[in-house]
């Protein structure tokens, strides 16, 4: 098992423990990512999914 941290640019979005490799979409689904809430909380106009990264 390993802990995977999900970042948007340098912002920690969440963490998940898994025993497999994940895509960004899978990781975001596992943490229940709410795009609209995140955009509102961060004061962004929108987000680019290419700016997400996973750190194992």
mmCIF file as gemmi writes it, N, C-alpha and C atoms, coordinates in Angstrom:
data_model
loop_
_atom_site.group_PDB
_atom_site.id
_atom_site.type_symbol
_atom_site.label_atom_id
_atom_site.label_alt_id
_atom_site.label_comp_id
_atom_site.label_asym_id
_atom_site.label_entity_id
_atom_site.label_seq_id
_atom_site.pdbx_PDB_ins_code
_atom_site.Cartn_x
_atom_site.Cartn_y
_atom_site.Cartn_z
_atom_site.occupancy
_atom_site.B_iso_or_equiv
_atom_site.pdbx_formal_charge
_atom_site.auth_seq_id
_atom_site.auth_asym_id
_atom_site.pdbx_PDB_model_num
ATOM 1 N N . UNK Axp A 1 ? 0.845 -1.174 0 1 0 ? 1 A 1
ATOM 2 C CA . UNK Axp A 1 ? 0 0 0 1 0 ? 1 A 1
ATOM 3 C C . UNK Axp A 1 ? 0.893 1.241 0 1 0 ? 1 A 1
ATOM 4 N N . UNK Axp A 2 ? 0.456 2.221 -0.745 1 0 ? 2 A 1
ATOM 5 C CA . UNK Axp A 2 ? 1.196 3.48 -0.752 1 0 ? 2 A 1
ATOM 6 C C . UNK Axp A 2 ? 0.214 4.641 -0.733 1 0 ? 2 A 1
ATOM 7 N N . UNK Axp A 3 ? 0.691 5.746 -0.195 1 0 ? 3 A 1
ATOM 8 C CA . UNK Axp A 3 ? -0.121 6.957 -0.136 1 0 ? 3 A 1
ATOM 9 C C . UNK Axp A 3 ? 0.177 7.785 -1.376 1 0 ? 3 A 1
ATOM 10 N N . UNK Axp A 4 ? -0.879 8.208 -2.052 1 0 ? 4 A 1
ATOM 11 C CA . UNK Axp A 4 ? -0.755 9.034 -3.236 1 0 ? 4 A 1
ATOM 12 C C . UNK Axp A 4 ? -1.305 10.41 -2.904 1 0 ? 4 A 1
ATOM 13 N N . UNK Axp A 5 ? -0.489 11.433 -3.125 1 0 ? 5 A 1
ATOM 14 C CA . UNK Axp A 5 ? -0.934 12.813 -2.92 1 0 ? 5 A 1
ATOM 15 C C . UNK Axp A 5 ? -1.316 13.389 -4.271 1 0 ? 5 A 1
ATOM 16 N N . UNK Axp A 6 ? -2.451 14.096 -4.278 1 0 ? 6 A 1
ATOM 17 C CA . UNK Axp A 6 ? -2.964 14.687 -5.505 1 0 ? 6 A 1
ATOM 18 C C . UNK Axp A 6 ? -2.779 16.199 -5.404 1 0 ? 6 A 1
ATOM 19 N N . UNK Axp A 7 ? -2.052 16.749 -6.366 1 0 ? 7 A 1
ATOM 20 C CA . UNK Axp A 7 ? -1.762 18.182 -6.381 1 0 ? 7 A 1
ATOM 21 C C . UNK Axp A 7 ? -2.348 18.83 -7.62 1 0 ? 7 A 1
ATOM 22 N N . UNK Axp A 8 ? -2.818 20.061 -7.445 1 0 ? 8 A 1
ATOM 23 C CA . UNK Axp A 8 ? -3.118 20.929 -8.577 1 0 ? 8 A 1
ATOM 24 C C . UNK Axp A 8 ? -2.087 22.034 -8.495 1 0 ? 8 A 1
ATOM 25 N N . UNK Axp A 9 ? -1.203 22.089 -9.471 1 0 ? 9 A 1
ATOM 26 C CA . UNK Axp A 9 ? -0.023 22.957 -9.419 1 0 ? 9 A 1
ATOM 27 C C . UNK Axp A 9 ? 0.693 22.644 -8.103 1 0 ? 9 A 1
ATOM 28 N N . UNK Axp A 10 ? 0.755 23.573 -7.149 1 0 ? 10 A 1
ATOM 29 C CA . UNK Axp A 10 ? 1.411 23.304 -5.865 1 0 ? 10 A 1
ATOM 30 C C . UNK Axp A 10 ? 0.411 23.169 -4.72 1 0 ? 10 A 1
ATOM 31 N N . UNK Axp A 11 ? -0.875 23.045 -5.042 1 0 ? 11 A 1
ATOM 32 C CA . UNK Axp A 11 ? -1.926 22.957 -4.029 1 0 ? 11 A 1
ATOM 33 C C . UNK Axp A 11 ? -2.277 21.497 -3.78 1 0 ? 11 A 1
ATOM 34 N N . UNK Axp A 12 ? -2.143 21.06 -2.526 1 0 ? 12 A 1
ATOM 35 C CA . UNK Axp A 12 ? -2.526 19.686 -2.176 1 0 ? 12 A 1
ATOM 36 C C . UNK Axp A 12 ? -4.045 19.595 -2.189 1 0 ? 12 A 1
ATOM 37 N N . UNK Axp A 13 ? -4.559 18.744 -3.06 1 0 ? 13 A 1
ATOM 38 C CA . UNK Axp A 13 ? -6.003 18.587 -3.221 1 0 ? 13 A 1
ATOM 39 C C . UNK Axp A 13 ? -6.52 17.467 -2.329 1 0 ? 13 A 1
ATOM 40 N N . UNK Axp A 14 ? -5.722 16.403 -2.18 1 0 ? 14 A 1
ATOM 41 C CA . UNK Axp A 14 ? -6.149 15.286 -1.352 1 0 ? 14 A 1
ATOM 42 C C . UNK Axp A 14 ? -5.13 14.166 -1.36 1 0 ? 14 A 1
ATOM 43 N N . UNK Axp A 15 ? -5.441 13.127 -0.591 1 0 ? 15 A 1
ATOM 44 C CA . UNK Axp A 15 ? -4.58 11.956 -0.494 1 0 ? 15 A 1
ATOM 45 C C . UNK Axp A 15 ? -5.431 10.71 -0.539 1 0 ? 15 A 1
ATOM 46 N N . UNK Axp A 16 ? -4.867 9.651 -1.09 1 0 ? 16 A 1
ATOM 47 C CA . UNK Axp A 16 ? -5.562 8.373 -1.148 1 0 ? 16 A 1
ATOM 48 C C . UNK Axp A 16 ? -4.529 7.266 -0.935 1 0 ? 16 A 1
ATOM 49 N N . UNK Axp A 17 ? -4.939 6.212 -0.259 1 0 ? 17 A 1
ATOM 50 C CA . UNK Axp A 17 ? -4.074 5.054 -0.06 1 0 ? 17 A 1
ATOM 51 C C . UNK Axp A 17 ? -4.512 3.979 -1.047 1 0 ? 17 A 1
ATOM 52 N N . UNK Axp A 18 ? -3.557 3.43 -1.78 1 0 ? 18 A 1
ATOM 53 C CA . UNK Axp A 18 ? -3.887 2.456 -2.813 1 0 ? 18 A 1
ATOM 54 C C . UNK Axp A 18 ? -2.773 1.424 -2.955 1 0 ? 18 A 1
ATOM 55 N N . UNK Axp A 19 ? -3.134 0.318 -3.586 1 0 ? 19 A 1
ATOM 56 C CA . UNK Axp A 19 ? -2.132 -0.71 -3.882 1 0 ? 19 A 1
ATOM 57 C C . UNK Axp A 19 ? -1.955 -0.852 -5.386 1 0 ? 19 A 1
ATOM 58 N N . UNK Axp A 20 ? -2.377 0.161 -6.141 1 0 ? 20 A 1
ATOM 59 C CA . UNK Axp A 20 ? -2.251 0.122 -7.592 1 0 ? 20 A 1
ATOM 60 C C . UNK Axp A 20 ? -1.93 1.509 -8.144 1 0 ? 20 A 1
ATOM 61 N N . UNK Axp A 21 ? -1.51 1.549 -9.388 1 0 ? 21 A 1
ATOM 62 C CA . UNK Axp A 21 ? -1.284 2.824 -10.06 1 0 ? 21 A 1
ATOM 63 C C . UNK Axp A 21 ? -2.63 3.431 -10.398 1 0 ? 21 A 1
ATOM 64 N N . UNK Axp A 22 ? -2.714 4.745 -10.32 1 0 ? 22 A 1
ATOM 65 C CA . UNK Axp A 22 ? -3.958 5.455 -10.587 1 0 ? 22 A 1
ATOM 66 C C . UNK Axp A 22 ? -3.747 6.513 -11.654 1 0 ? 22 A 1
ATOM 67 N N . UNK Axp A 23 ? -4.808 6.81 -12.376 1 0 ? 23 A 1
ATOM 68 C CA . UNK Axp A 23 ? -4.804 7.984 -13.239 1 0 ? 23 A 1
ATOM 69 C C . UNK Axp A 23 ? -5.263 9.155 -12.377 1 0 ? 23 A 1
ATOM 70 N N . UNK Axp A 24 ? -5.053 10.351 -12.858 1 0 ? 24 A 1
ATOM 71 C CA . UNK Axp A 24 ? -5.53 11.53 -12.137 1 0 ? 24 A 1
ATOM 72 C C . UNK Axp A 24 ? -7.042 11.441 -11.962 1 0 ? 24 A 1
ATOM 73 N N . UNK Axp A 25 ? -7.75 11.072 -13.023 1 0 ? 25 A 1
ATOM 74 C CA . UNK Axp A 25 ? -9.215 10.969 -12.938 1 0 ? 25 A 1
ATOM 75 C C . UNK Axp A 25 ? -9.648 9.972 -11.87 1 0 ? 25 A 1
ATOM 76 N N . UNK Axp A 26 ? -8.993 8.826 -11.797 1 0 ? 26 A 1
ATOM 77 C CA . UNK Axp A 26 ? -9.331 7.824 -10.786 1 0 ? 26 A 1
ATOM 78 C C . UNK Axp A 26 ? -9.08 8.356 -9.381 1 0 ? 26 A 1
ATOM 79 N N . UNK Axp A 27 ? -7.95 9.016 -9.194 1 0 ? 27 A 1
ATOM 80 C CA . UNK Axp A 27 ? -7.613 9.557 -7.874 1 0 ? 27 A 1
ATOM 81 C C . UNK Axp A 27 ? -8.61 10.628 -7.452 1 0 ? 27 A 1
ATOM 82 N N . UNK Axp A 28 ? -8.98 11.509 -8.374 1 0 ? 28 A 1
ATOM 83 C CA . UNK Axp A 28 ? -9.941 12.563 -8.057 1 0 ? 28 A 1
ATOM 84 C C . UNK Axp A 28 ? -11.306 11.972 -7.714 1 0 ? 28 A 1
ATOM 85 N N . UNK Axp A 29 ? -11.684 10.916 -8.412 1 0 ? 29 A 1
ATOM 86 C CA . UNK Axp A 29 ? -12.951 10.249 -8.117 1 0 ? 29 A 1
ATOM 87 C C . UNK Axp A 29 ? -12.926 9.624 -6.724 1 0 ? 29 A 1
ATOM 88 N N . UNK Axp A 30 ? -11.817 9.014 -6.366 1 0 ? 30 A 1
ATOM 89 C CA . UNK Axp A 30 ? -11.698 8.367 -5.057 1 0 ? 30 A 1
ATOM 90 C C . UNK Axp A 30 ? -11.812 9.359 -3.901 1 0 ? 30 A 1
ATOM 91 N N . UNK Axp A 31 ? -11.347 10.589 -4.109 1 0 ? 31 A 1
ATOM 92 C CA . UNK Axp A 31 ? -11.446 11.579 -3.023 1 0 ? 31 A 1
ATOM 93 C C . UNK Axp A 31 ? -12.726 12.399 -3.106 1 0 ? 31 A 1
ATOM 94 N N . UNK Axp A 32 ? -13.555 12.138 -4.113 1 0 ? 32 A 1
ATOM 95 C CA . UNK Axp A 32 ? -14.803 12.887 -4.242 1 0 ? 32 A 1
ATOM 96 C C . UNK Axp A 32 ? -14.57 14.341 -4.621 1 0 ? 32 A 1
ATOM 97 N N . UNK Axp A 33 ? -13.625 14.563 -5.52 1 0 ? 33 A 1
ATOM 98 C CA . UNK Axp A 33 ? -13.264 15.919 -5.931 1 0 ? 33 A 1
ATOM 99 C C . UNK Axp A 33 ? -14.462 16.659 -6.504 1 0 ? 33 A 1
ATOM 100 N N . UNK Axp A 34 ? -14.701 17.866 -5.996 1 0 ? 34 A 1
ATOM 101 C CA . UNK Axp A 34 ? -15.78 18.739 -6.464 1 0 ? 34 A 1
ATOM 102 C C . UNK Axp A 34 ? -15.133 19.928 -7.177 1 0 ? 34 A 1
ATOM 103 N N . UNK Axp A 35 ? -15.144 19.882 -8.491 1 0 ? 35 A 1
ATOM 104 C CA . UNK Axp A 35 ? -14.458 20.897 -9.29 1 0 ? 35 A 1
ATOM 105 C C . UNK Axp A 35 ? -14.981 22.306 -9.006 1 0 ? 35 A 1
ATOM 106 N N . UNK Axp A 36 ? -16.283 22.481 -8.972 1 0 ? 36 A 1
ATOM 107 C CA . UNK Axp A 36 ? -16.856 23.813 -8.747 1 0 ? 36 A 1
ATOM 108 C C . UNK Axp A 36 ? -16.476 24.365 -7.376 1 0 ? 36 A 1
ATOM 109 N N . UNK Axp A 37 ? -16.509 23.514 -6.371 1 0 ? 37 A 1
ATOM 110 C CA . UNK Axp A 37 ? -16.134 23.942 -5.019 1 0 ? 37 A 1
ATOM 111 C C . UNK Axp A 37 ? -14.657 24.345 -4.973 1 0 ? 37 A 1
ATOM 112 N N . UNK Axp A 38 ? -13.796 23.545 -5.597 1 0 ? 38 A 1
ATOM 113 C CA . UNK Axp A 38 ? -12.367 23.829 -5.623 1 0 ? 38 A 1
ATOM 114 C C . UNK Axp A 38 ? -12.099 25.162 -6.319 1 0 ? 38 A 1
ATOM 115 N N . UNK Axp A 39 ? -12.737 25.372 -7.472 1 0 ? 39 A 1
ATOM 116 C CA . UNK Axp A 39 ? -12.559 26.622 -8.216 1 0 ? 39 A 1
ATOM 117 C C . UNK Axp A 39 ? -12.986 27.807 -7.351 1 0 ? 39 A 1
ATOM 118 N N . UNK Axp A 40 ? -14.121 27.677 -6.695 1 0 ? 40 A 1
ATOM 119 C CA . UNK Axp A 40 ? -14.641 28.751 -5.849 1 0 ? 40 A 1
ATOM 120 C C . UNK Axp A 40 ? -13.717 29.033 -4.662 1 0 ? 40 A 1
ATOM 121 N N . UNK Axp A 41 ? -13.275 27.98 -3.983 1 0 ? 41 A 1
ATOM 122 C CA . UNK Axp A 41 ? -12.403 28.139 -2.81 1 0 ? 41 A 1
ATOM 123 C C . UNK Axp A 41 ? -11.064 28.766 -3.171 1 0 ? 41 A 1
ATOM 124 N N . UNK Axp A 42 ? -10.539 28.434 -4.348 1 0 ? 42 A 1
ATOM 125 C CA . UNK Axp A 42 ? -9.223 28.933 -4.741 1 0 ? 42 A 1
ATOM 126 C C . UNK Axp A 42 ? -9.295 30.273 -5.469 1 0 ? 42 A 1
ATOM 127 N N . UNK Axp A 43 ? -10.499 30.703 -5.844 1 0 ? 43 A 1
ATOM 128 C CA . UNK Axp A 43 ? -10.649 31.968 -6.555 1 0 ? 43 A 1
ATOM 129 C C . UNK Axp A 43 ? -10.207 31.891 -8.004 1 0 ? 43 A 1
ATOM 130 N N . UNK Axp A 44 ? -10.263 30.687 -8.585 1 0 ? 44 A 1
ATOM 131 C CA . UNK Axp A 44 ? -9.877 30.497 -9.981 1 0 ? 44 A 1
ATOM 132 C C . UNK Axp A 44 ? -11.077 30.724 -10.883 1 0 ? 44 A 1
ATOM 133 N N . UNK Axp A 45 ? -10.806 31.064 -12.153 1 0 ? 45 A 1
ATOM 134 C CA . UNK Axp A 45 ? -11.86 31.151 -13.163 1 0 ? 45 A 1
ATOM 135 C C . UNK Axp A 45 ? -12.178 29.763 -13.71 1 0 ? 45 A 1
ATOM 136 N N . UNK Axp A 46 ? -11.199 28.894 -13.678 1 0 ? 46 A 1
ATOM 137 C CA . UNK Axp A 46 ? -11.332 27.532 -14.18 1 0 ? 46 A 1
ATOM 138 C C . UNK Axp A 46 ? -10.07 26.769 -13.858 1 0 ? 46 A 1
ATOM 139 N N . UNK Axp A 47 ? -10.056 25.489 -14.205 1 0 ? 47 A 1
ATOM 140 C CA . UNK Axp A 47 ? -8.86 24.69 -13.969 1 0 ? 47 A 1
ATOM 141 C C . UNK Axp A 47 ? -8.482 23.941 -15.241 1 0 ? 47 A 1
ATOM 142 N N . UNK Axp A 48 ? -7.219 23.575 -15.322 1 0 ? 48 A 1
ATOM 143 C CA . UNK Axp A 48 ? -6.688 22.79 -16.434 1 0 ? 48 A 1
ATOM 144 C C . UNK Axp A 48 ? -6.277 21.439 -15.864 1 0 ? 48 A 1
ATOM 145 N N . UNK Axp A 49 ? -6.937 20.386 -16.297 1 0 ? 49 A 1
ATOM 146 C CA . UNK Axp A 49 ? -6.649 19.06 -15.753 1 0 ? 49 A 1
ATOM 147 C C . UNK Axp A 49 ? -5.216 18.607 -16.034 1 0 ? 49 A 1
ATOM 148 N N . UNK Axp A 50 ? -4.541 19.236 -16.958 1 0 ? 50 A 1
ATOM 149 C CA . UNK Axp A 50 ? -3.132 18.917 -17.209 1 0 ? 50 A 1
ATOM 150 C C . UNK Axp A 50 ? -2.236 19.407 -16.088 1 0 ? 50 A 1
ATOM 151 N N . UNK Axp A 51 ? -2.75 20.284 -15.207 1 0 ? 51 A 1
ATOM 152 C CA . UNK Axp A 51 ? -1.955 20.809 -14.1 1 0 ? 51 A 1
ATOM 153 C C . UNK Axp A 51 ? -2.056 19.95 -12.842 1 0 ? 51 A 1
ATOM 154 N N . UNK Axp A 52 ? -2.838 18.877 -12.899 1 0 ? 52 A 1
ATOM 155 C CA . UNK Axp A 52 ? -2.891 17.941 -11.779 1 0 ? 52 A 1
ATOM 156 C C . UNK Axp A 52 ? -1.703 16.991 -11.88 1 0 ? 52 A 1
ATOM 157 N N . UNK Axp A 53 ? -1.196 16.577 -10.718 1 0 ? 53 A 1
ATOM 158 C CA . UNK Axp A 53 ? -0.122 15.581 -10.697 1 0 ? 53 A 1
ATOM 159 C C . UNK Axp A 53 ? -0.287 14.701 -9.468 1 0 ? 53 A 1
ATOM 160 N N . UNK Axp A 54 ? 0.203 13.495 -9.593 1 0 ? 54 A 1
ATOM 161 C CA . UNK Axp A 54 ? 0.158 12.534 -8.501 1 0 ? 54 A 1
ATOM 162 C C . UNK Axp A 54 ? 1.571 12.317 -7.973 1 0 ? 54 A 1
ATOM 163 N N . UNK Axp A 55 ? 1.699 12.297 -6.668 1 0 ? 55 A 1
ATOM 164 C CA . UNK Axp A 55 ? 3.003 12.044 -6.054 1 0 ? 55 A 1
ATOM 165 C C . UNK Axp A 55 ? 2.875 10.776 -5.213 1 0 ? 55 A 1
ATOM 166 N N . UNK Axp A 56 ? 3.638 9.753 -5.593 1 0 ? 56 A 1
ATOM 167 C CA . UNK Axp A 56 ? 3.609 8.474 -4.865 1 0 ? 56 A 1
ATOM 168 C C . UNK Axp A 56 ? 4.646 8.452 -3.773 1 0 ? 56 A 1
